[in-house]
Amino acid sequence: MESNRVCVITGAAHGIGAATARLMSLHGSMNVVLSDRDKEGVDALMHQLNTIRPKSSIAFTTDVSDPKHVSQLMKAAYDRFGSLDVLINNAGISQSKIAKTADSSIEDWDRVVSVNQSGVYYGMKYAIPYMVEQGHGIIVNVSSLAGQIAAPNHVSYAASKAAVLSMTKTVALEYGRQNIRVNAVCPGYTDTTHFDQLHATKPELKERLLRATPMKRYAKVDEIAESIYWLCSDQTSFITGQALTIDGGISL
Ligand SMILES: NC(=O)c1ccc[n+]([C@@H]2O[C@H](COP(=O)([O-])OP(=O)(O)OC[C@H]3O[C@@H](n4cnc5c(N)ncnc54)[C@H](O)[C@@H]3O)[C@@H](O)[C@H]2O)c1
């Protein structure tokens, strides 16, 4: 991969986002713009990366559900490094309650959709003008297996992740001519805080999912990060509008 590309990653303080940021910086030699609502987490990762590759990383406290934050993030990235080559829309949350649709709350729906769906929309809306201007761009949206198949008891999460896949295809079609590629990854169960929180109230569910997964384990964050990295590389220069499922075979 060409070095010194500029990569903005949302939700970069932990889990899949942090693993992707490390890979982009340390393996891809990119300048990484880390953003997260967790200031301490994102600052700590920035210091780690800058210790190894001085001045290659900056951190922003950003809530992706706030369009002003996202717009400022893209501007700051472009102003600091002079381009915006790659955007990883990764920030996401799960429902606070696992419940059938009639028992789910409207507050939860609004919260999940505002981060998982609107956050991805804002990211693309505010990054694309820089990409069009410079004549190239790569976007990877982090959806979920829950966006591809039915996800009982997770109606807002599933709907928001399906919307991410719809936006991925639409935006890929809109901007292919401008040399902007847009793809999505759909992780299955991945060992992160997000996954732990999701099943904190139902530990037996975690066991059941493990039994149902043909590979008999959860994904590691690095395995998802590697796929994101690949979709940003020149090896995939003619792939756009696609969703890559990374699930150890559970969808089969
Ligand atoms: N872990 C899984 O099993 C799994 C499966 C499929 C998809 N995903 C998706 O992968 C992505 C990353 O999740 P993860 O598993 O690494 O979770 P995680 O909880 O470990 O990390 C998510 C990060 O996003 C940040 N974040 C949350 N809300 C934010 C907001 N409003 N603005 C900015 N940052 C925010 C958090 O602070 C955190 O650093 C999410 O979109 C999630 O839906 C995860």
The ligand as an SDF file (V2000), in Angstrom:
LIG
                    3D

 44 48  0  0  0  0  0  0  0  0999 V2000
  -17.8990   -7.1850   18.3420 N   0  0  0  0  0  0  0  0  0  0  0  0
  -18.7440   -7.7850   17.5400 C   0  0  0  0  0  0  0  0  0  0  0  0
  -19.1190   -8.9590   17.7380 O   0  0  0  0  0  0  0  0  0  0  0  0
  -19.2390   -7.0660   16.3130 C   0  0  0  0  0  0  0  0  0  0  0  0
  -19.9300   -7.8240   15.3490 C   0  0  0  0  0  0  0  0  0  0  0  0
  -20.3850   -7.1730   14.2210 C   0  0  0  0  0  0  0  0  0  0  0  0
  -20.1840   -5.8180   14.0410 C   0  0  0  0  0  0  0  0  0  0  0  0
  -19.5240   -5.1030   14.9980 N   0  0  0  0  0  0  0  0  0  0  0  0
  -19.3550   -3.6620   14.7510 C   0  0  0  0  0  0  0  0  0  0  0  0
  -17.9860   -3.3500   14.8040 O   0  0  0  0  0  0  0  0  0  0  0  0
  -17.8350   -1.9620   15.1630 C   0  0  0  0  0  0  0  0  0  0  0  0
  -16.8030   -1.8210   16.2620 C   0  0  0  0  0  0  0  0  0  0  0  0
  -17.3080   -2.4970   17.3910 O   0  0  0  0  0  0  0  0  0  0  0  0
  -16.3720   -3.2260   18.4900 P   0  0  0  0  0  0  0  0  0  0  0  0
  -16.8650   -4.6070   18.5950 O   0  0  0  0  0  0  0  0  0  0  0  0
  -14.9460   -2.9520   18.2020 O   0  0  0  0  0  0  0  0  0  0  0  0
  -16.8950   -2.4420   19.7780 O   0  0  0  0  0  0  0  0  0  0  0  0
  -16.1310   -1.6620   20.9690 P   0  0  0  0  0  0  0  0  0  0  0  0
  -17.2240   -1.3020   21.9070 O   0  0  0  0  0  0  0  0  0  0  0  0
  -14.9780   -2.4760   21.4550 O   0  0  0  0  0  0  0  0  0  0  0  0
  -15.5910   -0.3580   20.2260 O   0  0  0  0  0  0  0  0  0  0  0  0
  -16.4650    0.6100   19.6980 C   0  0  0  0  0  0  0  0  0  0  0  0
  -15.7990    1.9570   19.7680 C   0  0  0  0  0  0  0  0  0  0  0  0
  -16.7210    2.9370   19.2640 O   0  0  0  0  0  0  0  0  0  0  0  0
  -16.7440    4.0440   20.1600 C   0  0  0  0  0  0  0  0  0  0  0  0
  -18.0240    4.7380   20.0640 N   0  0  0  0  0  0  0  0  0  0  0  0
  -19.2310    4.3030   20.4880 C   0  0  0  0  0  0  0  0  0  0  0  0
  -20.1600    5.2390   20.2480 N   0  0  0  0  0  0  0  0  0  0  0  0
  -19.5360    6.2760   19.6500 C   0  0  0  0  0  0  0  0  0  0  0  0
  -19.9640    7.5410   19.1780 C   0  0  0  0  0  0  0  0  0  0  0  0
  -21.2350    7.9460   19.2820 N   0  0  0  0  0  0  0  0  0  0  0  0
  -19.0540    8.3500   18.5990 N   0  0  0  0  0  0  0  0  0  0  0  0
  -17.7520    7.9750   18.5060 C   0  0  0  0  0  0  0  0  0  0  0  0
  -17.2890    6.8130   18.9710 N   0  0  0  0  0  0  0  0  0  0  0  0
  -18.1770    5.9680   19.5280 C   0  0  0  0  0  0  0  0  0  0  0  0
  -16.4920    3.4390   21.5360 C   0  0  0  0  0  0  0  0  0  0  0  0
  -16.0210    4.4050   22.4650 O   0  0  0  0  0  0  0  0  0  0  0  0
  -15.4660    2.3660   21.2060 C   0  0  0  0  0  0  0  0  0  0  0  0
  -14.1520    2.8730   21.2570 O   0  0  0  0  0  0  0  0  0  0  0  0
  -19.2240   -1.4750   15.5470 C   0  0  0  0  0  0  0  0  0  0  0  0
  -19.8070   -0.7710   14.4750 O   0  0  0  0  0  0  0  0  0  0  0  0
  -19.9910   -2.7700   15.7980 C   0  0  0  0  0  0  0  0  0  0  0  0
  -21.3720   -2.6330   15.5950 O   0  0  0  0  0  0  0  0  0  0  0  0
  -19.0330   -5.7040   16.1280 C   0  0  0  0  0  0  0  0  0  0  0  0
  1  2  1  0
  2  3  2  0
  2  4  1  0
  4  5  1  0
  4 44  2  0
  5  6  2  0
  6  7  1  0
  7  8  2  0
  8  9  1  0
  8 44  1  0
  9 10  1  0
  9 42  1  0
 10 11  1  0
 11 12  1  0
 11 40  1  0
 12 13  1  0
 13 14  1  0
 14 15  2  0
 14 16  1  0
 14 17  1  0
 17 18  1  0
 18 19  2  0
 18 20  1  0
 18 21  1  0
 21 22  1  0
 22 23  1  0
 23 24  1  0
 23 38  1  0
 24 25  1  0
 25 26  1  0
 25 36  1  0
 26 27  1  0
 26 35  1  0
 27 28  2  0
 28 29  1  0
 29 30  1  0
 29 35  2  0
 30 31  1  0
 30 32  2  0
 32 33  1  0
 33 34  2  0
 34 35  1  0
 36 37  1  0
 36 38  1  0
 38 39  1  0
 40 41  1  0
 40 42  1  0
 42 43  1  0
M  CHG  2   8   1  16  -1
M  END
$$$$
